Amino acid sequence: MLNLDALLDGDAQIATPEFALVVAATRWPHDPRWAARIRDLASQVTDWPRVAAIVERHRVAGLFAAGLNHAGLPDIDAGTDARAAIGALARDSAVQELQSVFETLHLVRMLEGAGIPVRVLKGATAAMLAFGRYGVRYSMDIDLIVAKDQVAHAASLLDARGYVRIAPAADASAATMRARMARYKDLAFENPDSGLMVELHWRLFQNPYLLRGDDLDAREPMQLVPGASVAVLPRTPAILYLFAHGTEHGWARLKWLADIGAILATETPADLDQFYARAQKRGAARLVAAGLILSHTLYETALPGAIRDDLAHDWRLRSLVRTAYASLIGDEDGRELEQVAHATTRKNLSHYLISRDPRFVIHELRYDLLDRSAEGLKGGSRLGRVSRRLWALSGGRRHAQNG
């Protein structure tokens, strides 16, 4: 059983130097103390293929390479296949991120020029929020959010740009599209020429009751490159959104926690106390607590004092933290959740612990049991669909581990 007191006291309980090195190298920024820790852990590593597997699974090649560089170890074991693979991943990630930045700017201008207000989520904006630069953060796709009644128009513009809808598929039926618009949050597109992907959102999360507040509809400009800005969520709701995204996916990727850790490293303990107090008032304490605790444990960021009291009195919060830790750390070998027995089951069932709002729970149940739009779960009787949804839930097909 995971000892939560040990986590709160900063004991990460990491068993291997390989995983510990990846954690240390992805902490941002790298001050002299952390650089020394990176050098010490690197000297203990005996299994570089395991390091490469962990780096790839958690999508942190850019951050890891930057950490080694800042520690004065850019060429450590440079001749090994594992190190070469990490270097290639880091270069590819940086190139893809720069391509994504400029494509984001182009898409925003295209949509706004057609009279479609649009905000950018995560991606390039998360890189600027967390790291203030590009080249260290992996970005799988471009997330854009528009009003629901503008989705069809925006999708037609993406089609003209060369994007092909892949979720649902371009030839999906009208019934599938209606189900998607009713129960999901986005449509997914891929450009076969560039390989870039776009998620076109009309709401932030599958479950509209996951995170609520008028500030989530607000917008402010963020400069992505000199002279070119896009509309984004204001800072506090943007940070809440990153926390909610991580919690929804069980904090199963270190890249999400690294974003949070870099942001929290710039905050004072008093700032974090205020942040957590605001989260409590809006019923979002469970959404942020696991991320705060994991960041404190692995990256030594400050921890709001009120979290200890909440953990003591809320078994659901304790369960969420344990599930998040297990999803993130696992067996420290680079396997995805889907390859670990019962891991996705625990993560999927943990969704029901996030909120006390009965509307949230009802929406989760409705999605899990009655949704007809998921691939492979269509057709048949309602009882048959329910049983197949239960099987899919236990098998982890829901909420795939994205970006």
C-alpha positions in Angstrom: 0.0 0.0 0.0 1.4 3.4 -1.0 2.3 5.5 2.1 0.7 8.9 1.5 2.6 10.4 4.5 5.8 9.5 2.8 4.7 11.3 -0.4 3.8 14.4 1.5 7.2 14.3 3.2 8.9 14.2 -0.2 9.8 10.5 -0.3 9.3 9.6 -3.9 9.8 5.8 -3.2 11.5 5.4 -6.7 13.2 2.1 -6.9 15.5 2.4 -9.9 18.2 5.0 -10.8 16.8 4.9 -14.4 13.4 6.3 -13.5 14.9 8.6 -10.9 17.2 10.1 -13.6 14.3 10.7 -15.9 12.5 12.5 -13.1 15.5 14.6 -12.2 16.3 15.6 -15.7 12.7 16.7 -16.5 12.5 19.0 -13.5 12.5 22.6 -14.7 14.4 24.8 -14.2 17.7 23.0 -13.6 19.5 24.8 -10.7 23.0 23.7 -9.6 21.6 21.3 -6.9 19.4 19.5 -9.5 22.3 19.4 -12.0 24.4 17.7 -9.3 21.6 15.2 -8.7 21.4 14.4 -12.5 25.1 13.8 -12.6 25.0 11.5 -9.6 22.0 9.5 -10.9 23.5 9.2 -14.4 26.6 7.6 -12.8 24.4 4.9 -11.3 22.5 4.0 -14.4 23.3 0.6 -15.8 20.3 0.1 -18.1 20.1 2.9 -20.7 17.6 1.0 -22.9 15.2 1.2 -19.9 15.9 4.9 -19.6 15.1 5.3 -23.3 11.9 3.3 -22.9 10.8 5.5 -20.0 11.6 8.7 -21.9 9.6 7.6 -24.9 6.6 6.3 -22.9 6.4 9.6 -20.9 7.1 11.8 -24.0 9.8 13.8 -22.3 12.8 13.4 -24.7 13.3 17.1 -25.1 13.2 17.9 -21.4 15.4 14.9 -20.7 18.0 16.0 -23.2 17.9 19.6 -21.9 18.4 18.3 -18.4 21.5 16.3 -19.3 22.9 19.3 -21.2 22.3 21.6 -18.2 24.1 19.1 -16.0 27.1 19.1 -18.3 26.4 15.6 -19.7 25.4 16.1 -23.3 27.6 13.2 -24.6 27.2 10.7 -21.8 27.2 7.2 -23.4 26.7 8.9 -26.8 27.8 5.8 -28.6 25.0 3.6 -27.3 21.9 2.9 -29.3 19.7 4.0 -26.4 21.3 7.4 -26.1 21.1 7.8 -29.9 17.4 7.0 -29.8 16.8 9.6 -27.1 18.7 12.2 -29.0 16.7 11.4 -32.2 13.4 11.7 -30.2 14.5 15.0 -28.7 15.3 16.4 -32.2 12.2 15.2 -33.8 10.1 16.5 -30.9 11.7 20.0 -31.2 11.1 20.1 -35.0 7.5 18.9 -34.6 6.8 21.5 -32.0 8.2 24.4 -34.1 6.0 23.1 -37.1 3.1 23.0 -34.7 3.7 26.6 -33.5 3.5 28.0 -37.0 0.7 25.8 -38.1 -1.2 27.0 -35.0 -0.7 30.6 -36.0 -1.9 29.8 -39.5 -5.0 28.0 -38.4 -6.0 30.7 -35.9 -5.6 33.4 -38.6 -7.6 31.2 -41.1 -10.5 30.7 -38.6 -10.6 34.2 -37.4 -10.5 35.5 -41.0 -13.6 33.5 -41.6 -15.4 35.1 -38.6 -14.8 32.2 -36.2 -13.5 33.2 -32.7 -11.0 30.5 -31.6 -8.9 29.9 -28.5 -5.8 27.7 -28.4 -5.5 25.0 -25.7 -2.3 23.3 -24.5 0.3 22.8 -27.2 2.4 25.8 -28.0 0.6 27.9 -25.3 1.4 25.3 -22.6 5.1 25.4 -23.7 5.2 29.2 -23.2 3.2 29.0 -19.9 5.4 26.4 -18.4 8.9 26.9 -20.0 8.8 30.2 -21.7 10.4 28.7 -24.8 10.0 25.9 -27.4 12.1 22.9 -28.1 11.7 21.0 -24.8 8.0 20.0 -24.7 6.5 17.2 -26.8 3.3 18.3 -28.5 1.2 15.6 -30.2 -1.6 17.8 -31.7 -3.0 21.3 -32.0 -6.0 21.9 -29.7 -8.5 24.6 -30.8 -11.8 25.4 -29.2 -14.7 27.2 -31.0 -18.4 27.6 -30.4 -20.4 24.4 -31.0 -22.4 26.1 -33.8 -19.2 27.0 -35.6 -17.8 23.5 -35.6 -19.1 22.5 -39.0 -17.7 25.7 -40.6 -14.4 25.3 -38.9 -14.2 21.6 -40.0 -14.8 22.6 -43.6 -11.9 25.1 -43.4 -9.6 22.4 -42.0 -10.7 20.1 -44.9 -9.8 22.8 -47.4 -6.4 23.1 -45.6 -5.7 19.4 -46.4 -6.8 17.9 -43.0 -8.8 14.6 -43.0 -11.2 13.9 -40.2 -10.1 10.7 -38.4 -12.4 10.7 -35.4 -15.0 10.0 -36.3 -13.8 8.8 -39.7 -14.5 11.0 -42.7 -17.2 8.6 -43.9 -19.0 8.3 -40.5 -22.8 8.2 -40.6 -25.0 11.1 -39.6 -26.1 9.1 -36.5 -22.4 8.7 -35.5 -21.8 12.4 -35.9 -24.9 13.3 -33.8 -23.7 11.0 -31.1 -20.2 12.5 -31.2 -21.5 16.0 -31.0 -23.7 15.1 -28.1 -21.3 13.1 -25.9 -17.8 14.1 -26.9 -15.8 17.2 -26.8 -14.0 17.3 -30.1 -13.4 16.1 -33.7 -9.9 14.9 -34.6 -8.1 15.6 -37.9 -4.8 14.7 -39.4 -2.9 16.3 -42.3 -1.4 13.4 -44.3 1.3 15.6 -45.8 2.7 17.2 -42.6 1.6 14.5 -40.1 0.2 17.3 -37.8 -3.0 16.6 -36.0 -5.8 19.0 -34.9 -8.4 18.4 -32.2 -11.3 20.8 -32.8 -13.1 21.3 -29.5 -16.5 22.7 -28.7 -16.0 22.1 -24.9 -13.0 21.5 -22.7 -13.8 18.0 -21.5 -15.9 15.0 -22.4 -17.8 15.5 -19.2 -19.0 19.1 -19.1 -19.2 19.0 -15.3 -15.6 18.1 -14.8 -14.5 21.7 -14.4 -16.9 24.7 -14.4 -16.7 28.4 -14.0 -17.3 31.6 -16.0 -13.6 32.2 -16.2 -13.3 29.1 -18.5 -15.1 31.1 -21.2 -12.7 34.1 -20.8 -9.8 34.8 -23.2 -6.6 36.8 -23.3 -3.8 37.1 -25.8 -0.6 35.2 -25.7 2.4 35.9 -27.9 3.7 32.8 -29.5 6.4 34.5 -31.6 7.3 38.2 -31.8 4.4 40.1 -33.3 2.0 37.1 -33.4 -0.5 36.4 -30.6 -3.4 34.0 -30.2 -6.3 33.9 -27.8 -5.9 31.6 -24.8 -7.5 30.9 -21.4 -6.3 33.4 -18.7 -3.5 32.1 -16.6 -5.4 30.7 -13.6 -8.1 28.8 -15.6 -5.4 27.7 -18.0 -3.5 26.1 -15.1 -6.7 24.6 -13.7 -7.3 23.1 -17.2 -3.8 21.5 -17.2 -4.5 20.0 -13.8 -7.9 18.7 -14.8 -6.5 17.2 -18.0 -3.8 15.4 -16.0 -6.3 14.1 -13.4 -8.7 12.9 -16.1 -5.9 10.8 -17.6 -4.6 9.6 -14.3 -1.4 11.6 -14.5 -0.1 8.7 -16.6 2.5 10.7 -18.5 5.4 12.5 -16.8 5.2 15.2 -19.5 1.9 16.5 -18.0 3.4 16.6 -14.5 6.6 18.3 -15.9 4.4 21.1 -17.2 2.8 21.5 -13.8 6.1 21.3 -12.0 7.6 24.0 -14.1 4.7 26.3 -13.5 4.6 25.6 -9.7 8.3 26.2 -9.4 7.6 29.9 -10.1 5.0 30.2 -7.4 5.5 31.1 -3.8 4.0 28.9 -1.0 1.5 31.7 -0.3 0.5 31.7 -4.0 -0.1 28.0 -3.9 -2.1 28.2 -0.7 -4.3 30.8 -2.4 -4.6 28.6 -5.6 -5.7 25.6 -3.6 -8.2 27.6 -1.6 -9.7 28.9 -4.8 -9.9 25.3 -6.1 -11.6 24.2 -2.9 -14.2 26.9 -3.3 -15.1 25.9 -6.8 -15.3 22.2 -5.8 -12.1 21.3 -7.7 -9.8 20.3 -4.8 -9.7 16.7 -6.1 -8.9 17.9 -9.5 -5.7 19.6 -8.4 -4.6 17.7 -5.3 -3.0 14.7 -7.0 -1.0 16.9 -9.3 0.2 19.1 -6.5 1.2 16.1 -4.4 3.1 14.4 -7.3 4.9 17.6 -8.2 5.9 18.1 -4.6 7.1 14.6 -4.3 9.0 14.3 -7.5 10.0 17.9 -8.3 10.1 19.4 -4.7 7.6 22.2 -5.5 5.7 23.7 -2.5 2.6 22.0 -1.1 -0.4 23.8 0.2 -0.8 23.0 3.9 -4.6 22.4 3.5 -4.0 19.3 1.4 -3.1 17.3 4.5 -6.4 18.0 6.2 -8.3 17.2 3.0 -6.5 13.9 2.6 -7.2 13.0 6.2 -11.0 13.5 5.7 -11.6 12.4 2.1 -11.0 8.8 1.2 -11.9 9.6 -2.5 -9.0 12.1 -2.6 -6.6 9.5 -1.1 -7.7 6.9 -3.7 -7.2 9.4 -6.6 -3.7 10.2 -5.4 -2.8 6.5 -5.1 -4.2 5.8 -8.5 -2.3 8.7 -10.0 1.0 7.7 -8.4 0.5 4.1 -9.7 -0.4 5.3 -13.2 2.6 7.6 -13.4 5.3 5.4 -11.7 4.1 1.9 -12.5 6.9 -0.6 -12.6 9.4 2.0 -13.8 10.0 0.1 -17.0 8.3 2.2 -19.7 5.3 0.1 -20.3 2.0 1.8 -21.3 -1.0 1.5 -18.9 -2.7 -0.8 -21.4 0.2 -3.3 -21.0 -0.2 -3.5 -17.2 -2.9 -5.7 -15.7 -5.8 -3.7 -14.2 -4.0 -0.3 -14.6 -6.5 1.2 -17.0 -9.4 -0.3 -15.0 -8.2 1.6 -11.9 -7.7 4.8 -13.9 -11.1 4.7 -15.6 -13.0 3.9 -12.4 -11.2 6.7 -10.6 -13.1 9.2 -12.7 -16.1 8.6 -10.5 -14.2 9.9 -7.5 -13.3 13.3 -9.0 -16.5 15.2 -8.3 -19.3 15.2 -5.8 -21.6 16.8 -8.4 -24.3 14.2 -9.2 -24.5 15.6 -12.7 -20.9 14.7 -13.2 -21.5 11.1 -12.1 -24.6 10.7 -14.2 -22.8 12.0 -17.3 -19.9 9.5 -16.6 -22.4 6.7 -16.3 -24.3 7.7 -19.4 -21.1 7.9 -21.4 -19.7 4.6 -20.1 -22.8 2.6 -20.5 -24.9 4.0 -23.3 -22.5 5.6 -25.8 -22.9 4.3 -29.3 -20.3 6.3 -31.1 -17.2 4.5 -29.9 -15.6 2.4 -32.6 -16.4 -1.3 -32.2 -19.3 -0.7 -29.8 -22.1 0.2 -32.3 -25.3 -1.6 -33.0 -27.1 -4.4 -31.2 -29.5 -4.2 -28.3 -29.2 -1.6 -25.6 -28.3 -4.4 -23.1 -25.6 -5.6 -25.5 -24.2 -2.1 -25.8 -24.1 -1.7 -22.0 -22.3 -5.0 -21.5 -19.8 -4.1 -24.2 -19.2 -0.7 -22.6 -18.6 -2.4 -19.3 -16.0 -4.6 -21.0 -14.4 -1.6 -22.7 -14.2 0.3 -19.4 -12.4 -2.6 -17.7 -10.2 -3.0 -20.7 -9.1 0.6 -20.9 -10.4 1.5 -24.4 -12.0 4.6 -23.0 -10.0 7.9 -22.6 -7.0 6.8 -24.6 -3.7 8.2 -23.4 -3.2 11.1 -25.7 -0.6 13.8 -26.1 
